[in-house]
Amino acid sequence: MICLLISIFFGLTPEYKLKSQQAIVDIAYFGGGGFDYETVYRMPIRNRNFVLNRIILLKEKENEAIKNPRSQSTNKAKPSEIPFAKKKLPKPF
């Protein structure tokens, strides 16, 4: 008998495996220390996707806030206006 099930076997595609591993590493790295690799690996896929999408949203907001600061104070002194900034520090021994 020839086994025909070898070519029909269901398995995860290499693309899915790569995407899954990238999501696990991203959550562990960008999770702010709240997740380790094992915890994220055992996390249900629905929860993992939620956490990853939330991290992406927060990072986008953070980048937008860095690019477009809302409150820029015009009263801040420039380094050239600070009296001690013009002085040269003595060389160390």
Residue pairs with C-beta under 8 A, 6 or more apart in sequence:
12 20
23 48
23 49
23 52
24 37
24 40
24 41
24 48
25 37
26 52
26 55
27 35
27 40
27 48
27 51
27 52
27 55
28 35
28 36
28 37
28 40
30 55
30 59
31 40
31 51
31 55
35 51
40 48
40 51
43 51
79 85
80 86
